[in-house]
Amino acid sequence: QVQLVESGGGLVQPGGSLRLSCAVSGAIASIHAMAWYRQAPGNQRELVASIVNGADTKYADSVKGRFTISRDNAVNTLYQQMNSLEPEDTAVYYCKVQGWTHRWFERWGQGTLVTVSS
């Protein structure tokens, strides 16, 4: 059973930084893609950043230059470094992982709340 555990959310002032982590556990053969999504109150869940095959990264226009997605293959952990945070970044952040155990899987994390406020 593949499980994702997120951490790193919290309250930060505008202009501050946070680092989110998403630890993946289970009998994983390989990971194809990992991504961060976010959902603000009243809004749909949106893709923030993704990393495919460990190297190909993409970002939403709203976070380009401020957020960095990365992956540590040795510990199957996904990270997102968030700098220059803005009130508009306030949301619940979710990680999503796709890959293979003995078959294809897709899992979501439980979500971690990021609040940007003075």
Secondary structure, 3 states (H helix, E strand, C coil): CCEEEEECCEEECCCCCEEEEEEEECCCCEEEEEEEEEECCCCCCEEEEEEECCCEEEECHHHCCCEEEEEEHHHCEEEEEECCCCHHHCEEEEEEEEEECCCEEEEECCCEEEEECC
